[in-house]
Every structure is written in structure tokens, then in C-alpha cells.
Amino acid sequence: MTTSMTRTVRLRPLSMVAEGDEVLVGDPETGTFVTIPAIGGVVITALQRGATIEEVAAEAEAAAGQPVDVPAFVATLAELGFVDDGSGGHRDAVRTAPIQGRRWLLGVSQRLVRPLFGRVAWTCYAVLALFCVGVFVTRPELFPTPARDAFLLGDIGLSAVLLVPLSMLTMALHECGHWLAARAIGLRARFGIDRRMMLLVFETDLTQLWSVPRGKRYGPLLGGMAIDVVLLSVLLAARLLVHAGLWAAPDRVDAVLATGVYLKLAGLLWQCMIFLRTDLYAVLVNLLGCHNLWRVKTLMLNKAFRRLTAQQAEELSQASAADRRAGRWFRWVWLAGFVGVCSWFAVFVLPVIAVVLDWTTARVAAGPLSTQFWYGLVCATLLLGPYLLAAALAVKEYAQRNFARTTPNS
């Protein structure tokens, strides 16, 4: 790319956040963010001001104390899509999940939701979290038993069918918490569907958080868990009233409350698994100042098991110091995390699946000419559908990786 020293370069609306000796620069609209040396921030600031390449080079040399190859840096910015090509058209955000919305959601006004995520609000959420822990410690009978509390009705099949939309609703409310917290600091988000090992999950893309200082990112990262804590505390308070005889609610109402507690607690404990890309993992990454810990973890595991290619070794050497420091111990946390995931699955999911499969087996035994046969199959399929979709996504990802390995570079 030939760059005239006397011309100006028009950049897209970029954000820049100081990160120690580096600058995190990106395009919030496309969700593309990269870390560059501090002198790169000087160059971008000068370009945004309308200085020519020659003027920018002189300013950068004065700041760095040595010549700076500004034309090459501008070429890199163009490759990243940070240079305005003059088309003026909308650019879709980079996809971060297999199933995902194309546009960032604005919607709710910042002024309306800001009080929900201020200091007073977060203090209340912390108090409610302690209340939930206290209830489970002092009233262990209210701790959910999945094989019992997951089923609202006497009909196992119908209960399993109802469990699917209820779990989807609780996940959707959790993701809305992220979105609302992002709106509270003036950012936008978008929703998607991804998988974590054997489970299908809803996902809120908060990539635009990289455009604000690190201290402002915690609210949106924890917004989903804040909503979960509020809902769980309300459900537990209602169950306490029922069991204390202060609310003469029908048994059906208590069953609904128990199912809600089961779903919310399972969701909250899932978010505590930092060895997956959960909310607390994102908090950890932000706290440690990491940029690509998930990838560095994979590279360091390959190195530990002597599977690191020359290309991957080069990639690892170029990773940030923060990622490499955290990766040394996080890779083993991730590896041990399989035990945690399997334990969570065994406690909260397998008992439900076992009950439904046992119920389904009894219906299928009636034969395909029976309505009970098809009723059992439909109910089991609806319950197991999300797990089957997660498995399909896993197979697709595995096939794409193998195809990328076997296809020669052009």
C-alpha cells in the first residue's frame, strides 16, 4: 500500500482506552478491538485531528524519540477495517457465536436503567446474595432436589415440556440483565446462542465493553447474575412464607416456586465456573488485564503436551504478558474444570433426564400404534433438544477445525 506523505487519512469512529503501556483501540460498531503500543495511540489521535501523514510522522517521532513508520501503521489500520473507505455504509459486527443477531441493540434509555446498576443497587444485590446463602444454610430443605423440583405437575412428560420454556425464560432474563447494565453506561449489546461443552447457552455479546475503561466493565459483566440473585431471593422469600404458614398458597404454587429456585440456583452456580467462558470468567479476565486468555490457555496446554506447532509458538510469543502470566495457571484450572462441569451436570441435569427417560421408556413400550408412544417421544425430544443442538454445534466446530487443518493455504 503506497501512502502519500502529504495526504490525510480518515478513520472510522474509533475508541481508545489506555491499558498500562499499551492502548486498546477498536471500532465499537464492528466489535473489532486490538492492543497496540502507546505510540500507536499518538498516531491515531493525530490522524483523527486531520493531520497529514508527514505531520503525524513528525509528531510520532517527537513522542517516541525515534522515527516511526506511519505509512506501514496506516496500512495495518486499513487491514483491520479502521480506515473509512468513504462508502458510508453500515458494517455488520464480527460474529462471536454460531447463532447471533447482526445488529447491536439500543432500545432502553440510559437514564432509565442507570439507577438499577448504581452503587446503592449493587449494595442491595450483595445483601440479597447473602440472604440466599443464609436461607440455604439455615433451611436446607429448601435447597432444590432436581428429580423432584424440576417437575411442576404429576404428568412427567408435560412437566418436562414446560421445563424447556421456563429454563429458556430464566436464561433470557439473565442475558437481559447484561444488556440493561450495558445500556446503563451507554453501550449496546446483541444476543446469540452458543454452547459450553455439552450445554446450549444464550449469550450476550458485550464486545463494546472494550471501548470503556476497565473499572466500568464490571457492571455489565455482572448484570446477569444481579438479575438472577434478585429473582432467586424473591422465590426463596416466597417459599419461606409458605413453609412458615404465613402464606396459605396452594401446593401447585409452591411447586412453581421450587422449580424457579432450581433453575435460578443451577444458573448461578454455572456462572461461577471460571474455567468456562462464563460471567465470572469475564470478570477474571478484566481484573487481570487479559485480552485473549482463552486462546493463550489452549496454546500453553499444547505446549505442555508437546503439541505446539511452530506457528502456534510464534503466536504464543506475541501474546500479552498478562495473558501469558495468567495462562500458566489457568490452563490447569480449565483442565481440572471438566470435573466441576461433570459434577454440576450430575447434580442438576442428569437426575431430570433420568426421570424423563424412565417415564419415556414406559410409554414407548406401548408400541408405535399407541398415542402414549408418540407422546413420550415428543416430550423427551423437547427436553433433550437443546442438548442435541449443542452436540450438533460441537460436531460442526470440530469439522470446521479439521477442514482448516487439512486445507492447504492458498
GUDOTI-914005 format. One record per atom (N, C-alpha, C): residue in one letter; x, y, z. Coordinates in steps of 0.2 Angstrom, whole numbers, plus 5000, padded with zeros to 4 digits. Example, Ala and Ser with C-alpha at 12.3 -4.5 7.8 and 13.67 -1.06 7.14 Angstrom:
<pts>
a506649725039;a506249785039;a506649845039;s506449895035;s506849955036;s506450005039;
</pts>
This chain:
<pts>
m500449945000;m500050005000;m500450065000;t500450104995;t500850174994;t500450224997;t500750265002;t500450315006;t500750385004;s500450435001;s500750495000;s500850535007;m501450565008;m501550595015;m501150655016;t500950685010;t500550745011;t499850745011;r499550685011;r498850675012;r498650655019;t497950665020;t497650645027;t497350575026;v497250545032;v496850485032;v496250485036;r495750475034;r495050475038;r494950405041;l494850405047;l494750345051;l494050345053;r493850285054;r493150265057;r493150295064;p492550305067;p492450325074;p492750265079;l493350275081;l493750235085;l493750255092;s493750205097;s493850215104;s494550195106;m494850235111;m495550215113;m495550215121;v495750165124;v495750165131;v496450145133;a496750185137;a497450165140;a497450105144;e497950055142;e497949995146;e498749985148;g498950025153;g499650025155;g500050055150;d500550015147;d501050045142;d500750035135;e500150015135;e499850005128;e499150035128;v498850035122;v498250075121;v497750015117;l497150015120;l496649965117;l496250015112;v496349995106;v495950035101;v495449995097;g494950015095;g494449975092;g493850015089;d493449975085;d492850005081;d492249975085;p491950015089;p491349985093;p490849955088;e490749985082;e490249965078;e490349895075;t490949875073;t491149805071;t491349765076;g491449785082;g491749745088;g492449725087;t492849755083;t493549735082;t493949785086;f494349755091;f494749785096;f495449755096;v496049795096;v496649765096;v497049815101;t497649785104;t498049815108;t498649835104;i498849905105;i499449925101;i499849965106;p500549975104;p500950015108;p500650085109;a500950125115;a500650185116;a500750235110;i501350235107;i501450275101;i500950275096;g500650215095;g500050205090;g499550245092;g499350255099;g498850305101;g498950375099;v499650395099;v499850465097;v499650475090;v499850415086;v499750425078;v499050425077;i498550385080;i497850385079;i497550455081;t497750485086;t497550545089;t497650605084;a498250595081;a498450645076;a498050635069;l497950575067;l497550565061;l496850585062;q496550575068;q495850595069;q495850675069;r496350705071;r496350785071;r496450805064;g496650765059;g496650785052;g497350805050;a497850785054;a498550795051;a498750755045;t499150785041;t499450745036;t499950685038;i500050635034;i500550585036;i501150615038;e501450665034;e502050695036;e502050725043;e501550765044;e501450795051;e501350745056;v501050685055;v500950635060;v501650605061;a502050595056;a502650555057;a503150605061;a503150665060;a503550715064;a503350715071;e502650715073;e502350715079;e502550645083;a502450595079;a502650525082;a503350525084;e503850545079;e504550545081;e504750585087;a504450645088;a504550685093;a504350645100;a503750615100;a503550575106;a503950515107;a504150475102;a504450415103;a505250425104;g505450475101;g506250485101;g506550455096;q506250425091;q506550395085;q506050395080;p506250385073;p505750385068;p505250325069;v504650345066;v504050295067;v503850285059;d503750225057;d503450205051;d502750215050;v502550275050;v501750295050;v501450265044;p501750265037;p501350235032;p501250165033;a501650125036;a501550055037;a501050045043;f501050085048;f500550085053;f499850095050;v499750145045;v499150165042;v498950105038;a499350065035;a499150005031;a498849955035;t499149945041;t498949905046;t498249925049;l498149985050;l497450005052;l496949995046;a497150005040;a496649985034;a496549915034;e497049865035;e496849795036;e496349775041;l496449815047;l495949805052;l495249835051;g495149865046;g494549905044;g494449965048;f494949995051;f494850055054;f494950115050;v495050115044;v495150175039;v494450175036;d494150235036;d493550255032;d493650245025;d493350205021;d493450195014;d492950245010;g492550285014;g492150335010;g491450305008;s491350235009;s490650215007;s490150235011;g490250245017;g489750275022;g489250225024;g489350165022;g488850105023;g488950075030;h488350045032;h488450015039;h488849945038;r489249935044;r489649875044;r489349825049;d489249765047;d489049715052;d489649705057;a489449685063;a489849665069;a490149595067;v490749585069;v491149525069;v490749475073;r490549415070;r490249365073;r490649335079;t490349325085;t490649295090;t490349225093;a489749215090;a489349155092;a489149115085;p488949055085;p488749025079;p488049045077;i487649065082;i486949095080;i486949165084;q486849215080;q486949285083;q486649335079;g486349385083;g486049445079;g486549485076;r486349525070;r486849555066;r486949635069;r486449655072;r486449725074;r486549735082;w486849785084;w486849805091;w486249835094;l485949815100;l485349835102;l485449895106;l485049945105;l485050015108;l484450015113;g483850025111;g483250015115;g483150065121;v483250035127;v483150065133;v483550125134;s483250175137;s483650235138;s484150225144;q484750255143;q485250255148;q485050285155;r484750345154;r484450375160;r483950335164;l483550295161;l483050255164;l483350195168;v483950165165;v484150105169;v484750115173;r485050175173;r485650195177;r485550185184;p485050195187;p484950185194;p484950115196;l484750065192;l484749995193;l485449965194;f485950005192;f486649975192;f487150035195;g486850075200;g487250115203;g487550085210;r487850125214;r488150095220;r487650075225;v487150105226;v486550085230;v486250015228;a486150015221;a485849955218;a486349895220;w487049905218;w487449845219;w487549825227;t487449875231;t487449855238;t486849815240;c486249825237;c485649785238;c485749715235;y486049715229;y486149645226;y486649605231;a487149635234;a487549595238;a487249575244;v486749615247;v486349595253;v485949535251;l485649545245;l485149485243;l485549425242;a486149425239;a486549365238;a486749335245;l486849375250;l486949345257;l486349315260;f485749345258;f485149325261;f485049255258;c485149245251;c485049175248;c485549125251;v486149145252;v486649095256;v486349075263;g486149125266;g485849115273;g485249065273;v484849075268;v484249035268;v484448965267;f484948945262;f485148885261;f485448845267;v485848895270;v486248865276;v485748845282;t485248895283;t484848885289;t484248845287;r484048835281;r483448795279;r483648755273;p484048705274;p484248655269;p483748625265;e483148615268;e482648585265;e482348625259;l482548685258;l482348725253;l482848725247;f483448695248;f483948685243;f483548635238;p483648655231;p483248615226;p483448535226;t483048495225;t483148425223;t482848415216;p483348415211;p483148415204;p482648365202;a482748305204;a482248245202;a481548265205;r481448305210;r480848325212;r480548395210;d481048445211;d480848515210;d480848535202;a481148495198;a481048515191;a480448505188;f479948465191;f479348445188;f478748475192;l478448515188;l477848555191;l477248515192;l477148465188;l476448435188;l476648355189;g476048325190;g476148255191;g476248215185;d476148245179;d476248215172;d477048235171;i477448185171;i478148195170;i478348225163;g477948205158;g478048225151;g477848295150;l477248315152;l477048385152;l477548435156;s477748405162;s478248445166;s478848455162;a479148405159;a479748415155;a479648465149;v479048465146;v478948515141;v478948585144;l478648595149;l478648655152;l479248685155;l479748635157;l480348655159;l480848685154;v480748665148;v481148695142;v480948775142;p480348795141;p480248865140;p480448905147;l480348875152;l480448905159;l481248915159;s481648865157;s482348875158;s482548925153;m482248925147;m482448975142;m482249045144;l481749055148;l481449115150;l481949145155;t482249105160;t482649125165;t483349145162;m483549105157;m484149125153;m484149195150;a483549205147;a483449265143;a483449325148;l483149315154;l483149365159;l483849385161;h484249335162;h484949335164;h485349385159;e485249365152;e485549405147;e485349475146;c484649485148;c484349555148;c484749595153;g484949565159;g485249595164;g485949625161;h486349585157;h486949605154;h486749665150;w486249665146;w486149715141;w485949775144;l485449775149;l485249835153;l485849865157;a486349825160;a486849855163;a487349895158;a487349865152;a487749895147;a487449965145;r486749965144;r486450025142;r486550075148;a486650055154;a486750105160;a487350145159;i487850115155;i488450155154;i488550175147;g487950175143;g487950205136;g488150155131;l488250095132;l488450045127;l487850005124;r487949965119;r487549925116;r487749855116;a487349805115;a487449735115;a487049695110;r487249635109;r486749595105;r486749525107;f486249485106;f486149425108;f486349365103;g486549305106;g486649255102;g486549185106;i486749135102;i486649065105;i487349025104;d487648995109;d488248965108;d488148905113;r488748865114;r488748805118;r489348815123;r489248785128;r489848775133;r489848695134;m490348665131;m490448595132;m489748555129;m489448525134;m488848485132;m488148525132;l488248595134;l487648635135;l487548685131;l486948705129;l486748755124;l486648815129;v486848875127;v486848935131;v486648995127;f486249045130;f486149105127;f486749145129;e486949195125;e487549235125;e487449315124;t487649355128;t487649425126;t488349455124;d488349475118;d489049505116;d489149575119;l489649575123;l489749635126;l490449665124;t490649655118;t491249675115;t491349745116;q490849785115;q490949865116;q491149885123;l491149835127;l491449855134;l492249875133;w492549845128;w493249865127;w493349935125;s492849975124;s492850045122;s492850095128;v492750065134;v492750105141;v493250085145;p493450125150;p493950105155;p493850045159;r494350005161;r494249945164;r493749945170;g493749995174;g493349995180;g492650005178;k492450025172;k491750025171;k491449965168;r491849915167;r491649855163;r491249805168;y491349815175;y491149765179;y490349755180;g490049815179;g489349815180;g488949775174;p489149785168;p488849745163;p489049675163;l489649655165;l489849585166;l489449555171;l489249585177;l488949555182;l488149565182;g487949605177;g487249625177;g486749565177;g486949515173;g486549455173;g486449415179;m487049415183;m487049375190;m486649425195;a486649485194;a486249535198;a485549515197;i485249505191;i484549495190;i484449425193;d484849375192;d484749305195;d484749305202;v485149345206;v485049355213;v484449385215;v484149435212;v483549465214;v482949415213;l482949375207;l482449335206;l482449275211;l483049245213;l483149195217;l482949215224;s483149275226;s482949295233;s482149305234;v481849325228;v481149335229;v480849265229;l481049215225;l480749155225;l480849115232;l481449125235;l481649095242;l481249135247;a481149195247;a480749235252;a479949205251;a479749195245;a479049175245;a479049105248;r479449055246;r479448995249;r479548995257;l479949035259;l479949045267;l479249055270;l478949105266;l478249125269;l477749065269;v477849025263;v477348965263;v477548915268;h478148895269;h478348845274;h478348865281;a478248935282;a478148965289;a477448965290;g477048955286;g476248955287;g476049025286;l476449075284;l476249145283;l475849165277;w475949115272;w475549125266;w475249055264;a474649055264;a474248995263;a474148975255;a474748975252;a474748965245;a474648885243;p474248875237;p474148805235;p474848765234;d474748705234;d475348665233;d475648675226;r475248695221;r475448705214;r475948765214;v475748815218;v476148875218;v476848865221;d476848825227;d477448805230;d477948765225;a477548725221;a477948685216;a478248735210;v477948785208;v478148835204;v478748865207;l478648885213;l479248925216;l479848875217;a479748815218;a480348765219;a480648755212;t480248755207;t480548745200;t480948815199;g480748875200;g481048935199;g481748935203;v481748915209;v482348905213;v482848865210;y482648805208;y483048755205;y483448785199;l483048815194;l483348845188;l483748905190;k483648945194;k484049005196;k484648985199;l484648935204;l485248915208;l485748885203;a485448835198;a485848805194;a486248855189;g485848905187;g486148955183;g486648995186;l486549015192;l487049055196;l487749015197;l487648945199;l488248905200;l488548895194;w488248895188;w488548885182;w489048945180;q488749005182;q489149065181;q489749075185;c489849035190;c490449035195;c490948985192;m490848955186;m491348915184;m491848955179;i492348985182;i492849025178;i493248985173;f493248925173;f493648885168;f493248875162;l492648905162;l492248915155;l492148985154;r491949005148;r491849075147;r491149105150;t491149105156;t490549125160;t490649195162;d490149225166;d490249295168;d490849305173;l490949255177;l491549265182;l492149255178;y492149215173;y492749215169;y492949285166;a492449315163;a492549385160;a492749435165;v492449425172;v492649475177;v493449455178;l493649395179;l494349375180;l494749405174;v494549395168;v494949425163;v495049495163;n494549535165;n494549605166;n495049625172;l494949585177;l495349605183;l496049595182;l496249545178;l496949535177;l497249575171;g496849605168;g497049645162;g497249605156;c496949545155;c497049495150;c496649525143;h496849495138;h496549515131;h496349455128;n496649395128;n496549335125;n496749275129;l496549275135;l496749225139;l496449155137;w495849145134;w495649085132;w496049055127;r496249095122;r496749065117;r497449055119;v497649095124;v498349085127;v498349015131;k497749005134;k497748945138;k497748885134;t497448885128;t497548825123;t498248825121;l498548875119;l499248875116;l499748845122;m499648865128;m500048835133;m499948765135;l499348745134;l499148675135;l499448635130;n499448655123;n499848625118;n500548615119;k500848675122;k501548675124;k501748625129;a501248615134;a501348575140;a501348495137;f500948485132;f500848415130;f501248405123;r501748455122;r502148445116;r501748445110;r501248485109;r500848485103;r500848555100;l501348595102;l501348665099;l501748665093;t501348695088;t501748705081;t502148765081;a502548775076;a502948825075;a502548895075;q502048885071;q501548945070;q501248965077;q501048915081;q500748925087;q501248955092;a501848935092;a502348955096;a502549035095;e502549055088;e502549125087;e501949165089;e501349135089;e500849165091;e500849175099;l501049125102;l501149125110;l501649185112;s502149185108;s502749235110;s502449305109;q501949315105;q501749385104;q501149405108;a500949355112;a500349365117;a500549415122;s500049455125;s500249495130;s500549465136;a500949505140;a501249475146;a500749455151;a500149495152;a499649475156;a499349415155;d499249395148;d498949335146;d499349275147;r500049285146;r500449235147;r500549215155;r500549265159;r500649255166;r500049215169;a499449245167;a498849205169;a498749135166;g498949135160;g498949065156;g499249015159;r499849025163;r500248975166;r499848935171;w499448965175;w499048935180;w498248915177;f498048965173;f497348955171;f497248895167;r497748875163;r497748815159;r497548755163;w497848745169;w497748685173;w497048695177;v496848755178;v496148765181;v495648745176;w495748765170;w495248745164;w495248665164;l495848635164;l495848565163;l495548525169;a495648555175;a495348525181;a494548535181;g494348595177;g493648615177;g493148565174;f493448515170;f493048465167;f492648425173;v493048415179;v492748385184;v492148425187;g492248495188;g491748535190;g491148535186;v491248535179;v490648535174;v490248475175;c490648415175;c490348355176;c489948345183;s490248375188;s489848375194;s489248415194;w489248475191;w488648515190;w488148475186;f488348445181;f487948415176;f487548355180;a487948315184;a487748265188;a487248285193;v487348345196;v486848365202;v486248395199;f486248435194;f485748475192;f485348455185;v485748415181;v485448395175;v485248325174;l485748275176;l485648205175;l485048175178;p484948205185;p484348175188;p483648185184;v483648245181;v483048265177;v482948225171;i483548215168;i483548175161;i483348105163;a483648075169;a483548005171;a482747995172;v482448045175;v481748035177;v481348035170;v481548085166;v481148085159;v481248025155;l481848005155;l481947945151;l481647875153;d481647875160;d481247815163;d480547825161;w480247885162;w479547895160;w479447875153;t479847905149;t479847895141;t479847815139;t480247785143;t480347705141;t479647675143;a479347695148;a478747655149;a478147675144;r478247735141;r477747755136;r477947725129;v478547715128;v478747685121;v478647615121;a478647585127;a478447515127;a477747495125;a477347545125;a476647535122;a476647525115;g477147535111;g477147525104;g476947585100;p477247595094;p477047655089;p476347665087;l475947615088;l475247625087;l474847655093;s475247665098;s474847695104;s475047775104;t474547815106;t474647885107;t475247895113;q475247855118;q475747865123;q476447855120;f476547815115;f477147805112;f477447875109;w477047905105;w477247975102;w477248025107;y476848025112;y476848075117;y477448075121;g477648015123;g478348005126;g478948035122;l478948015116;l479448035111;l479548105110;v478948145110;v478948215109;v479148245115;c478948225121;c479148265127;c479848255128;a480148195127;a480848185128;a481248225123;t481048225117;t481348265112;t481448335113;l480848365116;l480848435118;l481348455123;l481348405128;l481848415134;l482548405132;l482748355127;l483348345126;l483648385119;g483148425116;g483348465110;g483948505111;p483948555117;p484448595117;p485148555118;y485148495121;y485748465122;y485948435115;l485448415111;l485648385104;l485948445100;l485648505100;l485848565096;l486548575098;a486748575105;a487448585107;a487948535104;a487648475104;a488148425101;a488248435094;a487648455090;a487748475083;a488248535082;l488248585086;l488648635086;l489448615087;a489448565092;a490148545093;a490448505087;v490048465084;v490248425078;v490448475072;k490048525072;k490148575066;k490848615067;e490948635074;e491548665075;e492148615074;y492048555076;y492648505075;y492748495068;a492248495064;a492348485057;a492648545054;q492448605056;q492748665053;q493548665055;r493748645061;r494448655063;r494848595059;n494548535058;n494948485054;n494948505047;f494448545044;f494448565037;f495048615036;a495048665041;a495548715041;a496248685042;r496348635045;r497048605046;r497248565040;t496748535036;t496948495030;t496948535024;t496648595024;t496648635018;t497248675017;p497648665012;p498248705011;p498148775010;n498648815013;n498548895012;n498648915005;s498248955003;s498248974996;s498749034995;
</pts>
